[in-house]
Amino acid sequence: MIRIENLSKSYDGFQAVKGLSLHVSRGELFAFLGPNGAGKTTTIKMIAGILKPTEGKVFIDSHDISVEPEKAKSALGYIPDAPFLYQKLTGREFLKFVAGLYNMDGEDCDHRIEELLDLFELTDWGGELIESYSHGMKQKLVMSSAIVHKPKVIVVDEPMVGLDPKSARLVKEAFKKMCAAGITIFMSTHTMEVAQEMADRICIINEGGIIALGTMEELRQEAVSGDDRLETIFLKLTGGEEMKEIIRVLQI
């Protein structure tokens, strides 16, 4: 559902992303990890069609996003880490507005909006202005807006930020149900526990390039780690010599 071929992005001579190639299958929850400045957000924005690659191609549901942007984006739901919301709209009005961008209207559209408000426990707040929402409620509203058109692929950057434990569990369960229904989720996060718990496969990038890719067991083998924690594996693979020495001394 997502295919990336030799994807690169440069800024004034600095190469933020270096020749990434990936394939994410239908119904897969794929975790995309890396330290700050590794190139995660740049990659995500190229996948979403917000940034134009310096080199390479992105295919969403077999559509080249640079050649068929409307078809590619109609199959895509994007949840950024810092979303913009129209504060003077109600939650229901905002979802109606986003649905209109995808030419959705009528009773089916209204039913879909109510379905999402119920799914994310926002029904009682659907008629309230967004400016009155908590951060977690706004995050759930953004997620609702990203899937209102029933996309085949969801790209999400830090989905759990600002969510209380109950809301985080709700989002996890929603993601699992979506993947079971054949929806592909490409998720970037700094929360190692979330990635370890949910992801079918994990990709770790550093300095713009892939340094590890596979299941948890495959990453353990690559990191030569007997530790079950993804956090330890991540630090061993990305921490450089100084971090490796700290880990050795502490016997992590």
Residue, then its C-alpha position, 0 to 999 in steps of 0.5 A: m500500500i505504501r512503496i517508497e523508492n530511493l527517496s531523498k531530500s536535500y536542503d541547501g546541500f544538507q541531505a536530510v533523507k538519503g535514498l530510503s526504499l521501503h514497502v509497507s503492506r496492506g493491513e500492516l502497522f509499521a513503526f517508523l523510529g529515529p532520534n531527533g533530526a533523523g529525517k522522520t518528519t521530512t520523510i512523512k511529509m514527502i509520503a503525505g505529499i506536503l514536501k516534494p522529494t529531491e529524488g525518488k518516488v512515493f506510491i500510495d495504493s499504487h498511485d505515484i503521488s507526484v504524478e497522480p496526487e489526487k488519487a494518491k491523497s484520496a487513499l491517504g489519511y494524514i495525522p500530523d504531530a502539530p495539527f491545525l484546527y479551526q477553533k471557532l467551528t464545532g467538532r461536528e462542523f469541522l468533520k463536515f468541512v473535512a468531509g466536504l474536501y473529499n466530496m462527501d455529503g448527505e446522509d451517508c456523510d452525516h452517519r460517518i461523522e456520528e460514527l466517528l464521534d462515537l468511536f472517539e467518545l466525542t459525541d457529547w462534545g460534537g456541538e461544542l466549539i473546538e476552542s473548548y476542547s482539551h488537547g487530548m480531545k483535539q487529538k482525537l478529533v484530528m484522528s477522526s478527520a483523517i479517517v472520515h473518508k475511509p482511507k486505505v492508508i493512514v500516516v500518523d506522527e506521534p499519535m499518543v502525545g497528550l492522550d490520557p491512558k484511557s484515550a491512548r488505549l482507545v486509539k490503540e484499539a482503533f488502530k488494531k481494528m483498522c489494520a484487521a480491516g486491511i488499512t495500512i498504518f505508518m506510524s512515527t513515534h518516540t514512545m518505544e512501548v507503543a511501537q513494541e506493543m503494536a507494530d508488525r514491523i519496525c524501521i529505525i533511521n538515523e542521519g537520514g538513512i535506514i539502520a534497522l528494519g524488521t520484526m522485534e525478534e529480527l531487531r534483537q538479532e541485529a542489535v545482538s541484544g538479549d534484552d526484550r525492550l525496544e528502547t535498549i535496542f534503539l539506543k544500541l543502534t542509534g546511540g553512537e560509541e558514547m552511548k554504547e559505552i554507557i550501556r556496556v558499563l551499566q550492563i543494559 
